[in-house]
Amino acid sequence: MVLGVSCGVVYIIGLTGGISSGKTTVANLFSRCFSIEVIDADIISREVVEPGTSCLKAITEHFGTEILLPGGELNRGLLREKIFFENEKKNWLNQLLHPLITKRMLSCLSNVHSPYVLLVIPLLVENNLHKMVDRVVVVDVEETIQVRRTMRRDNISECQVRSILNSQSSREERLLVADDVIENSSVEEGEILLQVKELHQKYLAICGVNL
């Protein structure tokens, strides 16, 4: 089932890419330059575990209070460490979070007013969600650049970055499901904007909007 069908949304573009591929940069360009509404699964995943939520309470009961920061917020870094090599814990967490995230996404989709909506889902391929959107755009980047960007951004080792990459779909697997590709290996934001503008015009045409 396409998510938009149940929400009355005309067209849903699923945006995905590997770690440090530039998904946020691309999404911001669609939003800032063309007023396209963006729904980001990462942002929603943070909202559903905010202090006071039943979800955070369940996580705390399952993993212990050590999973919380001093201010009561979820220590996302520690949680990632706890589930990274523990499939049972990871599956438990996914079963808790995914229905809540999907419900919130559906709610957001029902309130979209732009000609199409950009649904940013980092693990779109891994969770087989590409079948639930109308079109997939992949932000593509060379692996060596992903490694360098992530090491610099997150202050972690190359070994840690490669472990994360190995847990995600490969570049080739993402490109197999892509309808459109934005190249972001070595280009400036202005060049990315040109790619975004071209796709925006293409999507408007698909949606039947006169340019």
N, C-alpha and C positions, 0 to 999 in steps of 0.2 A: 504493500500500500504506500502510495506517495503521501508524505505528511501533509502537503498542501490541500489534498482532496478533502480531508476531513475538516479543514479550517477555512475553506473558501478562498484560499490564497491562489492567485493566478499562476504564479511561477516561483519555484524555489531553486536557487542556485546553491549547491553544497560546495563550500570552499574548504580545501584541506591541503595538507603538506606536512613534511616531516619537521622535526624539531629545528628551530632557528631558520626556517625556510623563508620567513617574512610574511606569514599569514596576517598578522595584525597590521602591518604596513599596508598591505593590499586592501584589507577590509576598510581601513581608515580612509583610503583614497576613494573607494566606492562611496563611502558615507559623506566625506567632506566635500568632494568635488561634484558628486552627482546626486546627493540627497537620497541615497539608497539605504533603506533600513537594514541594520545588521543585528543578527542574533548570534551571540557567541556562547558556545557550549561551555567553554572554560569559565566564563564569567558566571554563568548559571550554576556551574558546579561549585563555585565559591559561595554563592548566595544560599544554596540549600544546606550548607554546613556552618552558617553564621551562628554565633552564640545565641542560645535560647531556642534553637530549632530542635525538633524531635530527632532529626538526622544526626546532629552533633551529639546529642544525648546517647543515641544508639552506638555511635562510634566510640564514645568514651567508655561506655559499659563493656564494649567488646575488647578494646585495646588498653584500657586503663587510663587514669588521669594523666599519666606521663605524656599522652598524646596531645595534651593541651599546652599552649604557651602561657606564660605568667598572667597575661590579660584575659585568659579564657578562650582565646581563639584556637582553632585547629592548627597544629604544627604540621603543615602539609609536607614539609621536607622529611620529617621523621616518619610520617605515615607512608610516604613513598618508599623509604628504606625498609619499613616493616613488611610491605607487601611485594617488594620487587622480586624476590626469589621464593615467595610463598604463594603458590597458586590457590590454595584453599582460602587464605585470607583475602587475596585479590578477588576471587570469585564472590566471596561474601560481601565485600565492599561494592562490587559492581552490581550485585543484585539489590543492594540497598539504594545506591545512587541512581542507576540508570532509569528506573521508573519515575523517580522524582524529577530528574533532568528532562526527560521526555515530556512529562506533564507540563512543566514550566515552558518548554519550547513551544508546545502546542498552544498554550495560552498566549504567548507572545506572537505566534504566527497569526492568531485570530484577530490581532489588532494592527496588522500591517497595512499601511496606506500607500507605500511606494509601488511603482509598476511591477517590481519583483523584489524578492528579499534575498539577502545573502545569509546563509546559515553556515557559520564557521564551526567545523567539527574536526579537531586534530586527528581523532581516531576513526574517521568516517569509514575508511577501508577496513581497518581491523575489526570494527564492530558491524561490518556488513550493512552500513547505513546508506551506502551509495544507491541502493535500490529504493530508498524512501525519499529521494529528492528528484527533481525534474532534470537536473543537469549538474555535472561535476566539473569544477575548475580546480586544477592542482597548481600550487605554487611550487615550482621545481627549482632545485638547487643542487649543486655538486656536493657529494658527501664530505670531501675535504673542507669545504667552506662551512658546512654544517658543524663539523667538529670544531673548527677554529672559532666560529661565532659563539657556540655554546660554552666552550671553555672560558672565553672572555666574559660572557654575560653572567654565567652561573658560578664562575670561579671553581670549576671542578676539573679533574684530570681527564686526559684523553681516554684512558681506560674506562672511566665512568661514562663518558659521552658515548663511546662505542657500545657499551652495555645497553644504554638507552636505545641507540639506533637498532641494535639487534633485536630488541623487544618490539619494535614497530615494523609495519609493512616496509618492504624495500621500495626504493625509488621506482624500480621497474613495475612493481605491483600497483603502485599508485597511478602510474602513467597508463596502465592497462585499462583503468576505469575512467580515465579523464576524457571529458568531451572537449575541454579547453585547457590550455597550459599557459601559465605566466612564468616566464624565465626570470629568475632572480639570483643567478650565480655571481654575476660581476657587473651589474648594471646600476646606474644612478636612479634616484627616485623619479627624476623626470622621464627616464626611459620606461620605468614601470608604469608611470601615469599614462603614457601613450598606449601601452598594452591594455591597461584598465579601460581607457576611453574607447578603444576599439571593441572590447568585449561588451561594454555598457551599451554601445550603439547596436551591437548584435543582439543583445538580450531584449532591448526595447523593440527591435523588429520582430523577434520571436513572440513577444507579448502583444504585438499588434499596435504598438504606440508609434504615432507618426513623429518622425524626427524633425 
